[in-house]
C-alpha cells in the first residue's frame, strides 16, 4: 500500500493534535498511538519524539510494545524539529506494516513541516496553528514508497528495537566500533572508575567540564554534590557536546556538577591524559551521539558510557599523551603554546604502527588543528581590540601597522598548516608571496586576495621612503581596510 500525499500530511496533522509529551506523560503518547494506529490501520505512520524509541524505561517499553504487538517496522526516518519555532524537540517517523519485510530502511531528512507563524505560541496548544509543508515533504513521501534512494537498509533481524536511531544503526559507525573492538582495546569501565555525582542539600563551588576548558574555577553558590573533585579527575559532560576535561589543580571542597561523570583511571595501560585526549576525539563523540538519548539534548547513560571501547595506546603514543593534552586543551597561558601545538600535529601521525592507531592519531591531529585555530583566533581578537582603540584615538598609521601584522600572522599560520611545516620555517616568506600562494591554491579567491594586498600596501606606508613622501591615510581608507581584514579573519576561522 503506497503512502499518498494525503496519508503523510494527515499523519503530520494528527501529530499536531496531541501534546509532545514527556517520559512521565505516557498516557499522552498512548492516546496519540491509539489514534495513529486506528487512522490508517493497514500502514500506520507514527511520529514521536526520537527519545521515545530508545532505552528500556517502563514508559518507553510500554510504548514500543503497544506498537509492535500487531505491526512490524519498515522505515525509520529522523525528521528533525517539525514544530519549529514553537518547539525544538527532535522527532522520528516510523513506518509500519502488518507483514514483516526483509529489511528496515533508515534515513535522515530536514523537517518536512513546520509552523512558520508559531513564534511565541504556548507549546501545549498547536491546534490553532497552520502546518506548512517544506521541500523535504516530497522526498520523504517518495522514500516511504521506495521511490527515492536515501540512507541505508539493514536486515530486519539486525535492528535493535531498543535503540531505534539512525546513528546507532549506521553501518559506518558500526564498522568503527567493530574495528576498535577487534584491536587491543577495553571498555571504559574496565579501565577507570565512573562516578555519577548526586546533589546534596549543601551549596558551594561546583565544577563543570566547561569551566576547566575555559580556565575558570567553577560556579560559586551552586548545588553541591557528593563527589569532591580531585586532581587527575576527568569530568565528562553527560549530554550536549559531551565535553571532557582533565582536572589539574582544584581548590579544596569543590564538587563535580551533577550533569557530568567523574572518571578516575586505575589501569596502567592508559594514562589520565591519554584518556582525556581520547574522549575528545571524533570517535568518542560519534559513540556518545549514537548511544545518547533525548528529545533536544542527548544524554549518555552511565551504562552506555562505561561500554565505550577505548583503544589501548602504543608505548610512544602513551608517553606523548601528556604533553599533547597540555599543549592542546590546557587553557593556561603559554607563550609557546601555538608553536607546540603545531609541532605536535606534525609529528603525531608519524609514530603510529597500525592503520587504526594512525586514524586515531589523525583524529587527535584534527582536534589539535581546531584548538590551534581557536587559540589563534583568541590572540587575534585581542589584537583587533587594540586596533579598534587606535582607530578611536585617530592613530591611523598605528591601525594599519597592526592590521598588517595580524594579516601576516594569519596567513603565515595558514600556509604552515597547509604545508605541514612549523611556522618558524616560513618566517623569511614575504607577505606578498603568502597572499599569492593562498590565491593560487584557491583559498584567497578574488576579491579577497586583492583586499589582502591592499592591507599590505597600506601597512607599508611606514616604510622610510614612503614616510619621506609624507603620504597620508584617511579615515575612510583605514575603515575600509579594517573591514577587509575582518572579512579575511572570518574566512580563515569559519
N, C-alpha and C positions, 0 to 999 in steps of 0.2 A: 504494500500500500504506500503510494507516494505521499510525501509531505507537501501539501499545497501552500501557496502564499497565505491563504485564509487560515489554514491549520496552524502555521507558525505564528502568524500575527495574533491569533486567538490565544495561543499559549502564552505570549507575552502580555496580552491584555488580562488574562486570568491571573498571572503572577502579580500584576499591578493591584489586583483587588484584595490581596492579602498582605498582612504586615510581614516585614523581613524576618522577624523572629529572632530568638536567642536560644542558646543551649537549654535554658530553663523553660523556654516557651514552646515545649514540644507540641502542645495542643494546636498552636497556631500553624505549625508545619503539617500536623496531621490533617487539619481541616483543608489546607491547601492541597495536600496529596490526594485526599478523597475527591476533591473537585477535579484535579488534573487527570486522575486515572479514570474517572467516570465520563469526562467530557469527550474523550476520544479513546474508548477502551481498546480498540484494536492496535493502535500505535500511539501511545501517550508520549507526550513531551513534558518532562519535569524540569523546572528551573528553580534551583535553590542556591542559597549562599554556598560557596565552594567548601566551607568548613564542615557542612553537614554530611559531606560524602567521605569524610576522613575521620579516623580514630575509632576507638572501641568504647566510648562512653555509652551509658544506658540510653540517653536520648538519641544519639546517632545510630546506635544499633537498632533501636526500635523503628527508626525512620527507614533504614535500609531494608529491614525485614518486611515492613509494610509494602515496599515497592517490589522486592524481589521474590515475594511469595508466589506471585502469579506472572511475573514478567522477567525477561532477560534483557540485559543491557546490550545495545548495538552501537551507540555513538556516545562519546563524551567530548563536550566542547567547552573550553574556557571562554566565556563571553564577556568578561570584564564587568565594569561598573555600569550596568544597564540603567540604573536610576540616577545617574549623574545629571545635574549637580546637586540633587536632593540628598543623595547618599552615595558613598564611595565603596560600599560593600561589593566584593568580587563575587560574581555569580557563575554557576556551572550548569550547563544544559545537558540533560541526559535523555537520549532517545531509547525507547523501549519497544519490545516486541513480545508477542505471545509465544513465538517459537525461537529457539536458540539458533544463532547464526555462528558460523565457524570462527569469525573474527570480530573484534571490537575495534572501532575506529576512534582515533584521538586527534584533536586539532585545537588550535587557538585562533580566536577571532577578536577583532575590535568589537566593541559593544554594538549589537545590531539595532539598538533602540536607545532613546534617552528622553529626558524631559527638558526640552530647550528653554521653557519658561518656568522652570520649577525652583529657581533660586529663592531661598527664604521660606519655603513651604515646610510645614511640620512633616517629618519623615514618617509619622504614623498614619498619614492620610494621603494616599496617592489617587484616590477615586476621582477627584476633580481635575486632575492633570491630563493633558493630551499627550499621548505617546507619539513620538516621531521616529520613523524608521531611518536608519542610516544606510550607507552604501554596503555595509557588511551583511545586511539582511539577505540580499540575493545570494551572496557567496555561501552563507550559512545554509540557506534553503537548498541550494544545489549540492552542497556537501552531504546533507542529510539524505538526499536522494541518490548519492554516489555518482553524481554528475560532475562534481568539482573535486579534483585531487588536492588534498591538503593534509598535512600532519603525517601520521603513521598508523599502522594497524598491528594488532597482536592477536595470536590465537586466544580464544576465549578462556581456556584453562590457565593461561599465564597472567590473567588480570587479577590483581589483588583488590577485592571489593572493599577492603577496609582502608585502602589508600587510593581512592579513585581520583587521582590527579594526573595532569598531563606530564608534569616534570618527573614524577616518580616513575612513570612507565616509559619515559623517553628512552629509546634504545641507546642513544649516545651516552646518557647518564648511567644507564645500567652497565654499559661496557666499561665506563670509567671505574665504577665501583668494583666490578669483577676483576679488572686489571690490577687494581691496588691490592685486592684480597689475594690474588694469585702470587704476589710478590711477598717479600718478608714484611709483614705488617701485623698489627694487632688492634683490636677495638680500643677506643679511648679509655673505657672504664677498666681495662686491664693494666693500663699504663699510669693512670692517675686517679686520685680521689675526686669525685664530682659532688660538690655541696650545693644544695638549693637553699639560700638564706630565707628565713622566715621572720616576718615582722614581729617586734615586741611592742610593749606599751611605752618604751623609752623613746627619747629623741636624741639626736646627736649628728655628727658629721657622717654622711652616707656617701660612699664612693661608687661611681659607675665606670664602665669601660671608657665612656665618652670623656669623663673627667681626666682620666690618665692620659688619653691620647691628645687632649688639649693642654696638658701640663698643669691642671688645676688640682686642688687638694680635696675636692668633694663638695657636696651641698650641705651647708650648715642648717640645723633645725629640721632635718628630715626624720622620718620614722626609722628608728634604728632596727637592726635585725640581730639575730642570734649568732651571726658569723662575723667575728672580728678579722679584719684584713691583715695579712702577714706579708712581709717581703717575699718575693718569688711566687706569690699567688698569680694566677691568670684569671682575670674577670672577663666573662663572655656574655654578651647580651643575649637573652633568651629569645628575643624576637626582633623584627625590623631588619636592621642592617647586619645583625649577628657580629658586631664588632668584638674583637678580642684584644686585650691589653695586659701587659705584664706589669705587676707592681714592683717597683724598685725600692722606693722609700715611702713610708707611711707613718703618720702620727699615731700615737698610742690611742686605742679605743675607737678608731674609725671602723665602721661596719660596712659590709657589702650591700649594695642595693638589692631589694627583693626581686628585681627584674633581671637579674643576671645569675649565671652559675659561677661558682668559685672552683677552679681546677688546681689541684696540687699534685705535681708529678712525684712518682715514687719509683719509677722504673729506670735503672741506669742506662738502658738502651737509647733513651732520649734525654734531652735537657729541657728545662723550662723555656729557654729562648727558642729552641728549635720548635717546640710545640706551639709557642705563641706565633712564630712565623707561619707554621703550617695552618693554623686556624684563621689566618688572614689571607690564605691563597684562594684562588678561584675554585679549586676542588672542594674545599671546606664550605664555601658559600653555596656552591651548587648542591651539596649534600643537605645543608640546612634548608635551602629553598624547597628541595624535593620532599623532605620529610616534615617540614614545618607546616603548621595548620592554623588557619584563621581567616576571617572574612575580610579584614582590612590589612592588619599586620600579622604576618605569620609568626607563630611561636613554636619553638622546638622543645619537645618534651624531654624530660630527664632520661628516659629510657632510650629514645632515639639518639639523643646527643651522645650517650655512652656507647652506642653501637657504631659510631663513626669510625671507619677504618683509618688508622694512622700508618702511613708509610714509614718504616724504620729507616733512619738515615745511614748512609755510608760514613765511615770514620771522618773523612776530611770535611764532609758536609756538616757533621755534628760539631766538629772543632771550630768551624767558622760561623756557626749559627748565632752565637752571642754577639759577635762584632756586627754582623749583618743586621740583626734586630736593632741594636743600639743606634747604628747609623741611620736606619730607615724609619723606625717607629718611635724612638725615644725623642720626645719633643724638647728636651733641654738644649739650650743654645750651644752650638759648637761651630767655631769659625771655619773648620774644615769639613763640616758635615756634608755639604754638597759634593765636594770632591771625593769624599769617602764613599758616598752612595754611588757615584758614577763608577768608581773603581770596582766596587762590589758587583755592580751589574755586569761589568765587562768580563769578570773572571769567574762568576758563579757557574755558568753553563759549561765551562771547560773541565770541571772536576767530576762530572757525573760519569759513571761507568756502565749505566744501563739506560735504555730508552725511556723507561718510566721515571727514573731519577732525573734524567735530562729534562723531561716535560715538567716535572715538579719544580726544578730549579728555574726553568723558563718562566713558570708562573710566578715564582719569587722575584725574578728579574723584572717582570711586568709590574709587580707591586712596587718594586723599587722605583721604576720609571714614574709611576703615578705619584708616589710620595715625593720624589725629587721635583717633579713638576709643581706639586702643591707648595713645597718649601720655597722653590724659586719664586713662585707667584707671591708668597708672603713677603719675601725680600723686596720684590718689585713694587708691591703695594705700598711699602714704606717709602720707597724712592718716589713714587707718584705723589705721596703726601708732601714730600719735601719740594717736589717740582711745583705743586699747587701753591705752597707757601711762597715760593719765589715769584710765581706769577702774580699773586695777590700783592706782593711788595713792589711789583713793577720791575723786578730784576730779570729782564728778558733774555739777556745773554746767558745768565746762570741757568735759566729754564732750558735753553737749547743744549747747553753742555751736558746737563744731567740727562736730558731726553736722549741725546746721542749715546751716552754711556749705557743707559738702560737698554736701548735698542741693540747695541753691540753685545751686551751680556746675554740677551735673549737669543740672538742669532748664533752666537758662539756656542752656547749650550745646545742649541737645536742641531747644528751641524755635527757637533761632537757625538750627540746621541745617535744620529743617523749613520755616522761613520764608524761607530764603535770605538771611539778614541777618548782619552782623557782630555779635558779642556786645556790643560797646560801644554798639550802637544800642538794646539792650534793658536796659541797666543800671538804668533807672528802674522797670522792671517789679517788682511786688511778688511775693514768693514764693507767696502765696495765689493770685494771678492765674495764675502759671505752672502751679501744680498744677491749677487748674480748667481751664485751656486744654488741657493734655495729657489731662485726663479727658474733655473734650468731644470731642477728636479720636480718642479710643479707645485712647490709649497707656497711660494710667494708669487701668485699669479697677478696679472695686471688688474687693477692699477696699484695693488699693494706693494709690488716691487718698486714702482715709481715713488710711492709715499715714503718707503724706506730710504731711497736715495735723496729725497727732498729733506728728510730729517738729518741725514748725514751732511748734506750741503749746508744746512743752517748751523749745525754744530761747528763746522769748520770756520765760522765767522770769527772765532777767537784765534785763528791761525795768524801769526805775526804779519804776514804780507797782507792779509785782508784787514787786519786792525789798522795798519798804516793807511789804508784807503778810507778809513772812517766809515765803513759800511754800517748801516743801521737796521735793526729789527723793529718791526711794528707789532702792535698787539694782535691785529687780525692774523698776521703771518704766524706768530707764535701759537695762537689758539688753534689755528688750522693744523699746525704740525703736531700739537699735543693730541688732537682728535685722531690724527693719523696713527700716532704711537699707540693710543688706546685700542684702535682697531687691530693693530698687529698683535698686541697683547691678547686680545680676545681670540684671534685666530690661533695663536700658539697654545692657549690653555683651555680651549673648549673643544 
